[in-house]
Amino acid sequence: MHNISHIDEKWFYMTKKSENYYLLPEEDEPHRTCKSKNFIAKVMFLVALTRPRFDSRGNEIFSGKIGIFPFVTKEPAKRTSANRIAGTMETKAITSVNRDVIRSFLIEKVLSAIKKKWPRGDLGTTIFIQQDNARTHINHDDQEFVQEATQDGFDIRLMCQPANSPDLNVLDLGFFSAIQSLQHKESPKTIDELVRAVVKSFENFSSVKSNHIFVTLQLCMIEIMKANGSNKYKIPHLNKQRLEREGQLPVQMKCDPILVQEVFKYLNTKNLL
């Protein structure tokens, strides 16, 4: 899985409707305000993540963090207010993210980041970008994307994950919830502060934990095979932290050959029907 980059979009909110605080007796309760609790300010981010790499001693040689890109734009303020004068550039969230916007972000930001950060020793290998089947996503053979993805000696291709399978994307499997928890600790007040908080949480997220999620992804694949493609299974746990400490955490989970044969038999039966 070292040659697969997972991408997905997620909304990050300025705050939550309800939050718990642990206060000392002499502390005052936090005072939070917004225009409407049903319309809390939010920004959508596009995240690209690849499996991190470590050397034989466990030292990180590639974080796998391709990038996190906010869907925002800069606009001049139309009116003078107590906070800024007219004409001051303000950060505004892009609320309508369509296929053209996704295409431009993939080409200008994701591809650019991959070409800049990808380990130089793997330039001859094919790199896959896995996306879900959202209607706003471009096709795998999009002409503009293919033209840019094959330049500079790279072979980068788009592929879609199976439909209705959030557990086959490491971002949905645990990465998004983890960086969202880190982001909520920042308590941003403006769009710029929210963007900085989310980017900071992304950069601070442990590459070791990111690698654990990729191991969980492989375990989910095996469970899906056992369930004949159904989502009726529980996400397995392997006590990865203990195995990591003991130096026994596998890079690749092994699948029972008998299970593989049963899956092929099941697929052939379904095809005959």
C-alpha positions in Angstrom: 0.0 0.0 0.0 3.0 2.3 -0.2 2.0 3.4 -3.7 -1.6 4.4 -2.9 -2.6 7.9 -1.9 -6.1 8.2 -0.3 -8.0 11.4 -0.9 -11.3 12.6 0.5 -13.1 15.8 1.5 -14.4 16.7 4.9 -16.2 19.6 6.6 -14.4 21.1 9.6 -16.6 23.3 11.9 -15.6 26.3 13.9 -17.0 24.7 17.0 -19.5 22.1 18.1 -23.1 22.7 19.3 -22.2 21.3 22.8 -18.9 20.8 24.5 -17.7 19.5 27.8 -15.2 21.6 29.9 -13.4 20.6 33.1 -12.9 23.7 35.2 -11.3 24.6 38.5 -13.7 26.0 41.1 -12.4 29.5 40.6 -12.7 29.4 36.8 -15.5 31.0 34.9 -17.5 29.0 32.3 -16.4 29.7 28.7 -18.6 32.1 26.9 -19.3 31.0 23.3 -21.4 32.9 20.7 -22.3 32.5 17.1 -25.0 33.9 14.8 -26.9 30.6 14.8 -26.1 27.2 16.3 -27.7 25.6 13.2 -25.3 27.5 10.8 -21.9 27.2 12.4 -19.1 28.5 10.2 -17.3 25.6 8.4 -14.7 25.0 5.8 -14.2 21.9 3.6 -10.8 20.4 3.2 -9.3 18.0 0.7 -6.9 15.6 2.3 -4.3 13.4 0.6 -2.6 10.7 2.7 -0.2 7.9 1.8 1.2 5.2 4.0 4.3 6.4 5.9 7.6 4.6 5.7 10.2 3.7 8.3 13.6 2.3 8.2 14.8 -0.9 9.9 15.3 1.0 13.2 11.8 2.5 13.1 12.9 6.0 12.1 10.5 7.8 9.9 11.8 8.3 6.3 8.5 9.5 4.7 5.5 10.8 6.7 3.0 10.0 4.0 1.3 13.4 4.5 0.8 14.6 1.0 -1.2 17.6 2.1 -4.4 19.2 3.4 -6.0 21.8 1.2 -8.8 24.1 2.3 -11.5 25.1 -0.1 -11.3 28.9 0.5 -10.9 32.0 -1.5 -9.7 35.5 -0.8 -12.2 38.4 -1.4 -12.0 42.1 -0.6 -14.4 43.3 2.1 -17.3 45.2 0.6 -18.0 47.4 3.6 -16.1 48.9 6.5 -16.8 47.4 9.9 -15.4 47.5 13.4 -13.0 44.7 12.5 -11.6 45.9 9.1 -12.0 48.6 6.4 -13.5 48.1 3.0 -11.2 46.5 0.6 -9.3 44.4 3.2 -8.8 40.8 1.8 -10.9 38.3 3.7 -10.8 34.5 3.7 -14.2 33.0 2.5 -15.1 29.4 2.5 -16.1 27.9 -0.9 -19.5 26.5 -0.2 -20.2 25.0 -3.6 -17.5 22.5 -4.4 -18.3 21.1 -7.9 -16.4 18.9 -10.3 -14.4 21.8 -11.8 -13.2 22.8 -8.4 -12.2 19.2 -7.5 -10.3 18.9 -10.8 -8.4 22.1 -10.3 -7.4 21.1 -6.7 -6.3 17.6 -7.9 -4.1 19.0 -10.6 -2.8 22.2 -9.0 -2.4 21.0 -5.4 -2.5 17.2 -5.0 -0.5 16.3 -8.1 2.0 19.1 -7.3 2.4 17.9 -3.7 2.9 14.3 -4.7 5.6 15.2 -7.2 7.3 17.4 -4.7 7.2 15.0 -1.7 7.2 11.5 -3.1 10.4 9.5 -2.3 12.9 9.9 -5.1 13.7 6.2 -5.1 10.2 5.3 -6.3 9.8 7.6 -9.3 9.5 4.7 -11.7 6.6 3.1 -10.0 2.9 3.7 -10.6 1.2 5.8 -8.0 -2.5 5.4 -7.5 -4.8 8.1 -6.0 -7.9 6.4 -4.5 -11.1 8.4 -4.3 -14.7 7.6 -3.5 -17.6 7.6 -5.9 -18.9 11.1 -5.1 -20.7 12.8 -8.1 -18.3 15.8 -7.9 -15.2 13.6 -8.4 -13.7 13.4 -11.9 -13.4 10.2 -13.9 -10.3 8.1 -13.8 -9.6 8.9 -17.5 -10.2 12.7 -17.2 -8.1 14.2 -20.0 -6.8 17.2 -18.1 -5.8 15.1 -15.1 -4.2 12.3 -17.2 -2.1 14.9 -19.2 -0.7 16.5 -16.0 -0.3 13.2 -14.1 2.0 11.7 -16.7 4.4 14.6 -16.9 7.8 15.0 -15.2 8.5 11.3 -15.4 5.5 10.3 -13.1 2.8 7.7 -13.7 -0.1 8.8 -11.5 -3.5 7.2 -11.9 -6.9 7.7 -10.4 -9.0 4.8 -9.1 -12.3 4.5 -7.2 -12.9 2.5 -4.1 -15.9 0.1 -4.1 -19.2 1.8 -3.5 -20.6 2.2 0.0 -17.3 1.2 1.6 -16.0 3.9 4.0 -13.9 1.3 5.9 -11.7 1.0 2.8 -10.5 4.6 3.0 -7.9 5.4 5.8 -9.3 8.9 6.1 -12.8 7.7 7.0 -11.4 4.8 9.0 -9.9 7.0 11.7 -7.7 9.8 10.4 -10.4 12.4 10.0 -11.8 11.8 13.5 -8.3 12.0 15.0 -7.3 15.3 13.5 -10.8 16.7 14.2 -10.3 16.0 17.9 -6.9 17.8 17.8 -8.5 20.7 15.9 -11.3 21.2 18.5 -8.6 21.9 21.1 -7.6 25.1 19.3 -11.0 27.0 19.7 -10.7 29.1 16.5 -12.6 32.4 16.1 -12.2 33.1 12.4 -11.9 31.2 9.1 -8.2 31.9 9.0 -7.8 30.5 12.6 -9.9 27.5 11.7 -7.7 26.7 8.6 -4.5 27.1 10.7 -5.9 24.9 13.4 -6.8 22.1 11.0 -3.5 22.3 9.1 -1.6 22.2 12.4 -3.6 19.2 13.6 -2.8 17.4 10.3 0.9 18.1 10.6 1.0 17.1 14.3 -0.8 13.8 13.8 1.6 10.9 14.5 2.9 9.0 11.5 3.0 5.9 13.7 -0.7 6.1 14.3 -1.3 6.8 10.6 0.6 3.5 9.8 -1.6 1.7 12.4 -4.7 2.8 10.4 -3.3 1.3 7.2 -2.8 -2.0 9.1 -6.5 -1.7 10.2 -7.4 -1.2 6.6 -5.8 -4.5 5.6 -7.6 -6.2 8.5 -10.9 -4.7 7.2 -10.2 -6.1 3.8 -9.9 -9.6 5.2 -13.1 -9.2 7.2 -14.9 -8.1 4.1 -13.7 -11.2 2.3 -15.0 -13.3 5.2 -18.4 -11.6 4.9 -18.6 -12.1 1.1 -18.4 -8.4 0.4 -21.0 -7.5 3.1 -20.5 -4.6 5.6 -21.8 -6.8 8.3 -18.6 -7.1 10.3 -16.8 -5.4 13.2 -13.6 -3.5 12.7 -10.9 -5.9 14.1 -8.4 -4.9 16.7 -4.8 -6.2 16.8 -3.3 -4.4 19.8 -1.0 -2.6 17.4 0.8 -0.5 20.1 2.0 -3.6 21.9 3.2 -5.2 18.7 4.9 -2.0 17.7 6.8 -1.9 21.0 7.9 -5.5 20.6 8.9 -4.9 17.0 6.4 -7.4 15.7 3.8 -5.2 13.9 3.5 -6.6 10.4 3.9 -4.4 7.4 1.5 -6.6 5.4 -1.3 -8.7 6.9 -1.4 -12.3 5.6 -4.6 -13.7 4.2 -5.5 -17.4 4.5 -5.2 -19.0 1.0 -8.3 -21.1 1.7 -10.2 -17.9 2.3 -9.0 -16.5 -1.1 -10.2 -19.7 -2.8 -13.6 -19.5 -1.1 -13.9 -15.8 -2.3 -13.0 -16.8 -5.9 -15.6 -19.6 -5.7 -18.2 -17.2 -4.4 -17.5 -14.6 -7.1 -17.7 -17.2 -9.8 -21.0 -18.4 -8.5 -22.4 -14.9 -8.4 -21.2 -14.3 -12.0 -23.0 -17.4 -13.2 -26.2 -16.1 -11.7 
